Amino acid sequence: MKDALFLNGVYSNVLEEIIKAQKNNRELVCYLQPYRGQSINLLRKEKPSVFNPILLYISPTSMLNIVEYTGQIVGWEDKRIIKTNKERIAFLNSHIKKYQPNEKEIYFYSDKEKSKICVNLLSVKNLKKLSNPFSVRNLIKQSDSKPFKPRYQAGYWSRVTPVPEWIDTKDSHFFEQFEDELNEEISKSLESSRDARAERIRNASKEPKKVQVVTKGYQRNPDIIAEVLLRANGICERCKSKAPFIKKKDGTPYLEIHHKVMLADGGEDTLENTIAVCPNCHRELHYGIDQK
């Protein structure tokens, strides 16, 4: 699924009702009815189906800036066409009465005066509440490749790029703690007997458990990086060896950027504090005995 749809603001009770119904029947299709009168172009053009689903992200009306639900869109219909089909209306109303009673029925207008027509009917499957809700800023709009800006009114939608699968993993660790715990377990393993280690390997799962690792990063100055790479001219500024290989992407020598005083320790992002080094030197500078 290359594209996804983000719905900004759906009532939580509507979503929880669908989740409850689909929990008892994984193949059950339920319905969402956005209020606005514009056609959702992504769905109209792509024609989602069970065999061609479109990923769905949803923020509830109570927390418009947080993506809290996800699912799959497996169908889209234009209510202006449904309105003329009595058999389809009867089926949908019967289905909603049984599985989504709070929704009551298929509605065609968003106001009592019946002046604002609702166009979109979404068929959804596999709706769930995320273990780790995330900010709408993590969604990248397809229209301009920029993060989705928080809104303060419900009813909007946007074509977005799917986020990585790991964003909903239940286990979350800080990077430093995660690395320390792994190294501690490695040390314990090295101290145990080979037979004991072989036994644990035989009984271990072959599929690694997915976890979310949280770390703090620094937005580095791209001009500093470019200038340091040009200064190095393909030669490691520590061991004076040539870069180990040429990058496929742009044909330039592969070197890594290292800060003499790490940014996490208060180091500056300057030309004077930055060098270009080969991967071997970079690892030694971080993990070796000689870290100068």
C-alpha positions as CSV (number, residue, x, y, z in Angstrom):
1,M,0.0,0.0,0.0
2,K,1.8,3.1,-1.3
3,D,-0.7,5.7,-0.2
4,A,-2.8,6.1,2.9
5,L,-5.7,8.3,4.0
6,F,-5.8,10.4,7.2
7,L,-9.2,11.3,8.6
8,N,-8.9,14.2,11.0
9,G,-11.7,13.9,13.6
10,V,-14.0,10.9,14.0
11,Y,-16.1,10.3,17.1
12,S,-14.5,7.7,19.4
13,N,-17.8,6.0,20.2
14,V,-18.3,5.3,16.5
15,L,-14.8,3.8,16.2
16,E,-15.0,1.8,19.4
17,E,-18.3,0.3,18.3
18,I,-16.7,-0.9,15.0
19,I,-13.7,-2.3,16.9
20,K,-16.0,-4.3,19.2
21,A,-18.1,-5.6,16.2
22,Q,-15.0,-6.6,14.2
23,K,-13.3,-8.3,17.2
24,N,-16.0,-11.0,17.0
25,N,-15.8,-11.2,13.2
26,R,-12.5,-10.4,11.6
27,E,-14.1,-10.4,8.1
28,L,-16.8,-7.9,9.1
29,V,-17.0,-4.7,7.0
30,C,-18.3,-1.6,8.8
31,Y,-18.9,2.0,7.6
32,L,-17.6,5.5,8.3
33,Q,-19.5,8.6,7.1
34,P,-17.4,11.7,6.9
35,Y,-19.5,14.9,7.1
36,R,-18.0,17.0,4.4
37,G,-19.5,17.4,0.9
38,Q,-16.4,17.0,-1.2
39,S,-15.5,13.7,-2.8
40,I,-12.4,12.0,-1.4
41,N,-10.4,11.8,-4.6
42,L,-7.9,9.2,-3.5
43,L,-10.8,6.7,-2.9
44,R,-12.7,7.7,-6.0
45,K,-9.7,7.1,-8.2
46,E,-8.1,4.1,-6.5
47,K,-11.3,2.2,-6.0
48,P,-10.2,0.3,-2.8
49,S,-11.3,-3.3,-2.3
50,V,-10.6,-6.2,0.0
51,F,-7.8,-7.1,-2.5
52,N,-6.6,-3.5,-2.9
53,P,-7.1,-1.9,0.5
54,I,-5.9,1.6,1.4
55,L,-4.4,2.2,4.8
56,L,-6.4,4.5,7.1
57,Y,-5.2,6.7,10.0
58,I,-7.7,8.4,12.2
59,S,-7.6,11.1,14.9
60,P,-10.6,11.2,17.3
61,T,-12.6,14.4,17.7
62,S,-11.3,14.5,21.3
63,M,-7.6,14.6,20.2
64,L,-7.4,16.0,16.7
65,N,-3.6,16.2,16.8
66,I,-3.1,12.6,17.7
67,V,-3.4,9.6,15.4
68,E,-5.1,7.0,17.7
69,Y,-6.7,4.5,15.3
70,T,-5.8,2.7,12.1
71,G,-7.5,0.3,9.7
72,Q,-8.1,-0.6,6.1
73,I,-10.4,1.0,3.6
74,V,-11.9,-1.8,1.4
75,G,-14.6,0.2,-0.4
76,W,-15.8,3.6,-1.2
77,E,-19.3,4.7,-2.5
78,D,-20.8,8.0,-3.5
79,K,-23.8,8.7,-1.4
80,R,-25.4,10.7,-4.2
81,I,-25.7,7.5,-6.1
82,I,-26.6,5.3,-3.1
83,K,-29.5,7.7,-2.5
84,T,-31.3,6.4,-5.6
85,N,-30.8,2.8,-4.7
86,K,-33.5,1.7,-2.2
87,E,-32.2,-1.9,-1.9
88,R,-28.7,-0.6,-1.0
89,I,-30.0,1.8,1.5
90,A,-32.1,-1.0,3.1
91,F,-29.1,-3.3,3.4
92,L,-26.8,-0.6,4.8
93,N,-29.4,0.5,7.4
94,S,-30.0,-3.1,8.5
95,H,-26.2,-3.6,8.8
96,I,-25.7,-0.5,10.8
97,K,-28.7,-1.2,13.1
98,K,-27.1,-4.6,13.9
99,Y,-23.4,-3.7,14.2
100,Q,-23.2,0.1,14.6
101,P,-26.4,1.1,16.5
102,N,-25.0,4.4,17.7
103,E,-24.7,5.4,14.0
104,K,-28.5,4.7,13.6
105,E,-28.6,4.8,9.8
106,I,-27.1,6.0,6.6
107,Y,-27.4,9.8,6.5
108,F,-27.2,12.0,3.4
109,Y,-27.0,15.4,5.0
110,S,-25.0,16.9,7.8
111,D,-27.5,19.5,8.9
112,K,-31.2,19.5,9.8
113,E,-32.1,21.8,6.9
114,K,-30.7,19.2,4.5
115,S,-28.6,21.8,2.7
116,K,-25.2,20.2,3.2
117,I,-25.0,16.8,1.5
118,C,-22.5,14.1,2.7
119,V,-20.8,12.4,-0.2
120,N,-18.5,9.7,1.1
121,L,-19.3,6.3,2.5
122,L,-16.2,4.3,3.5
123,S,-16.1,0.5,4.0
124,V,-13.5,-0.4,6.6
125,K,-12.0,-3.5,8.0
126,N,-9.4,-4.4,10.7
127,L,-10.0,-1.2,12.6
128,K,-7.9,-1.0,15.8
129,K,-6.7,1.4,18.5
130,L,-3.0,2.0,18.4
131,S,-0.9,0.9,21.4
132,N,1.3,3.9,20.8
133,P,-0.7,6.9,19.4
134,F,1.5,9.4,17.6
135,S,1.4,13.0,16.6
136,V,-0.2,13.9,13.2
137,R,3.1,15.7,12.5
138,N,4.5,12.2,11.8
139,L,2.2,11.9,8.7
140,I,3.7,13.2,5.5
141,K,1.3,14.7,3.0
142,Q,1.5,13.4,-0.6
143,S,0.5,16.7,-2.0
144,D,3.7,18.6,-0.9
145,S,5.8,16.0,1.0
146,K,5.5,18.1,4.2
147,P,4.3,17.0,7.6
148,F,0.6,17.3,8.4
149,K,0.0,20.4,10.5
150,P,-2.2,20.1,13.5
151,R,-5.8,21.3,13.0
152,Y,-8.3,22.5,15.5
153,Q,-11.5,21.5,13.6
154,A,-12.7,18.0,12.7
155,G,-13.7,16.8,9.2
156,Y,-10.6,17.2,7.1
157,W,-8.7,14.4,5.3
158,S,-5.4,14.1,3.6
159,R,-3.6,11.7,1.3
160,V,-0.4,10.7,3.3
161,T,2.6,8.3,3.2
162,P,2.2,5.2,5.4
163,V,4.3,5.3,8.5
164,P,6.6,2.4,9.4
165,E,5.0,-0.7,10.9
166,W,7.1,-0.5,14.0
167,I,5.4,2.7,15.2
168,D,2.7,0.6,16.8
169,T,4.9,-1.9,18.6
170,K,3.9,-2.3,22.2
171,D,7.3,-2.5,23.7
172,S,9.2,0.8,23.8
173,H,12.8,1.4,25.0
174,F,15.2,4.3,25.2
175,F,18.1,3.7,22.9
176,E,20.8,3.9,25.5
177,Q,19.0,1.6,27.9
178,F,18.3,-0.8,25.0
179,E,21.9,-1.0,24.0
180,D,23.1,-1.3,27.6
181,E,20.7,-4.2,28.3
182,L,21.8,-6.0,25.1
183,N,25.5,-5.7,25.9
184,E,24.8,-6.9,29.4
185,E,23.1,-10.0,28.1
186,I,25.9,-10.6,25.6
187,S,28.4,-10.5,28.5
188,K,26.3,-13.0,30.5
189,S,26.1,-15.3,27.4
190,L,29.9,-15.2,26.9
191,E,30.4,-16.2,30.5
192,S,28.0,-19.2,30.3
193,S,29.0,-22.6,28.9
194,R,28.8,-23.4,25.2
195,D,26.3,-26.2,25.9
196,A,24.0,-23.9,27.8
197,R,24.2,-21.3,25.0
198,A,23.5,-23.9,22.4
199,E,20.4,-25.1,24.3
200,R,19.1,-21.5,24.5
201,I,19.6,-21.0,20.8
202,R,17.7,-24.2,20.0
203,N,14.7,-23.1,22.1
204,A,14.8,-19.5,20.9
205,S,12.3,-18.0,18.4
206,K,13.8,-17.6,14.9
207,E,11.7,-14.4,14.4
208,P,13.0,-11.5,16.4
209,K,10.6,-9.6,18.5
210,K,9.8,-6.1,17.3
211,V,10.4,-3.2,19.7
212,Q,10.3,0.6,19.3
213,V,13.6,2.2,20.3
214,V,13.3,5.9,21.3
215,T,16.3,8.2,21.0
216,K,17.1,11.9,20.9
217,G,18.6,13.2,17.7
218,Y,20.2,16.5,16.6
219,Q,19.4,18.4,13.4
220,R,22.8,18.9,12.0
221,N,23.9,21.7,9.7
222,P,24.1,20.2,6.1
223,D,26.6,22.9,5.1
224,I,29.0,21.8,7.8
225,I,28.7,18.1,6.6
226,A,29.2,19.1,3.0
227,E,32.2,21.3,3.7
228,V,33.9,18.6,5.9
229,L,33.4,15.9,3.2
230,L,34.9,18.3,0.6
231,R,37.8,19.0,2.9
232,A,38.5,15.3,3.4
233,N,38.4,14.7,-0.3
234,G,37.8,11.0,0.1
235,I,40.6,10.5,2.7
236,C,39.8,9.5,6.3
237,E,41.0,12.4,8.5
238,R,42.0,10.1,11.3
239,C,43.9,7.1,9.7
240,K,44.6,8.9,6.3
241,S,43.3,5.8,4.4
242,K,41.1,6.1,1.3
243,A,37.3,5.8,1.8
244,P,36.5,2.1,1.7
245,F,34.0,2.3,-1.1
246,I,32.1,4.6,-3.5
247,K,28.5,5.3,-2.8
248,K,26.0,3.9,-5.3
249,K,23.6,6.8,-4.8
250,D,25.9,9.7,-5.9
251,G,29.3,8.2,-6.8
252,T,31.1,9.9,-3.9
253,P,33.6,8.3,-1.5
254,Y,31.9,6.9,1.6
255,L,33.0,8.6,4.8
256,E,31.1,9.2,8.1
257,I,30.8,12.4,10.0
258,H,32.2,12.4,13.6
259,H,32.1,15.2,16.2
260,K,35.3,15.4,18.3
261,V,33.2,16.5,21.3
262,M,29.9,14.7,20.9
263,L,26.8,16.9,20.5
264,A,25.2,15.0,23.4
265,D,28.1,16.1,25.6
266,G,27.7,19.8,24.6
267,G,29.9,19.7,21.5
268,E,29.4,22.4,18.8
269,D,28.2,21.7,15.3
270,T,31.2,23.5,13.7
271,L,33.9,22.8,11.2
272,E,36.5,22.8,14.0
273,N,34.6,20.1,15.9
274,T,33.8,17.9,13.0
275,I,35.9,15.4,11.0
276,A,35.2,12.9,8.2
277,V,36.3,9.4,9.0
278,C,36.1,5.8,7.6
279,P,33.6,3.5,9.3
280,N,36.4,1.5,11.1
281,C,37.8,4.6,12.7
282,H,34.3,5.9,13.5
283,R,33.5,2.7,15.4
284,E,36.8,2.8,17.3
285,L,36.3,6.4,18.3
286,H,33.0,5.4,19.9
287,Y,33.8,2.0,21.3
288,G,37.6,1.5,21.2
289,I,40.2,1.9,23.9
290,D,41.8,4.8,22.0
291,Q,39.0,7.3,21.6
292,K,41.2,10.3,20.9
